[in-house]
């Protein structure tokens, strides 16, 4: 099992923002995490990737208890297994696309493989934009660059938060295809959190999140 | 691409800001370096030229002027004193050595000094070519004089009256170069040396008096154009350098000499200290100003790093997600401050030495004082170290923010 979650609850500021039954995601089982705003998607992703500690419950990533590790061990586990793609923050501002990928590779793997970087840039269709700075890229281009950046670390799991919500229909569909294809070709498993209903049905598995009932209380 | 490379990329990314910060630091460090070079080299030069000389005896006037003119050879002599003073002093048992100096003429701005070989020995001078003077009209050139005038052995030249080289030429009594001294790094390098008698010959002492009369009107201002010729045509010199044999001399001799109507005694140590303390006030003020410049540039580096922090916090969070350890990111930001400081410090040292080189080339007086742009002072290493420490300090607070960044929060609020 790549991801294994035991009855997870998370409270922030006195109210419950997440209350989930147990579930698991297997390798290669690309999953769409679908839910409206406030349903706790981002919180769940933060807990799965070890950026937040849940109030109760346990998360196993690749068999290791992410939620019970020390901060340094979490960083280590995240670096080795998870590639993250965010909605807004995609690239380091001062670096070109190529340099961003090269830095990501160096940080995650401790070595430089220029050919691999070029392959990934070509894979997401940015060969002509490799020397552009993040601020010179369009939304779609920056998102594709961020996917390539996440793939640089050769992660077993790619977690993407709202990768398509800033894009128009055509681009959103293309982005979903690109995510699936590039994850497939790099042997990574996708977990996509979104409120974007346009993505429904494009993934082998969909988990629906609803706002916790405790909200009513 | 490494994190160190990322530091450079950030500096390039805000190139104008980086350039201005480097410039600011360069100015501060350069000012500091110039001050250090000036004060160290001048101080060392002052000390070296005056070393071993306990007392200078000359005509009445300003003691500082006497020291400047006879030891450092920069001011005009205070006047003449009778040659008999030499014998009087030499007969004193507390006096070790007396070296007479006869000044008043120059060749192309270099002073011609009539003296004894003991003067050369005192500064550890040796002939690089030829030999020391023996017969009248024979002259020996200091290393710097030979280099700048291009004169070699056998070269004949005529001295001109006065120190500036624009006085009346003594064409009837030319000198001949018989030796060139090796460089000593002392006042010797800038002098043309000959015997005291040769200087008398030039000025017609004990010779036809017509030459004397022709000069008479020039002596209306003796201090400005002193010569070795006395009003009555008797043998005179301009100053005596005295070394004590016994410490008793220090107690007795200055008072004894200063009681004579014609003479004054000045101690190089006292006058040099007085001069340096006068110059020192200016140097201290300028040093304070330079320090202020360096602190300002430190503040500027801090402001630059701190204001970029809003955007940088997002970058920090992303870097953390990309697998960089907090300590590594801390070091990366610290490195930015250090790189800025290093660039400013090294440029500052280069500019400082460049300015000294230009100044020494443009102003003969500075060149005469032996100011060299190619000598490095240990204090410069401290200036560079100080600038680096300041760069690191300026980056410390912005860099420490990485330890407080909540990745999840920052990522959520990043725009």
Interface residues (C-beta under 8 A of the other chain):
Chain A: X42 X46 X49 X51 X52 X72 X75 X78 X79 X84 X86 X88 X89 X90 X91 X92 X93 X94 X95 X99 X100 X102 X103 X104 X106 X107 X108 X112 X149 X153
Chain B: X1 X2 X3 X5 X6 X9 X10 X12 X13 X311 X314 X315 X317 X318 X319 X320 X321 X322 X323 X324 X325 X407 X408 X411 X412 X414 X415
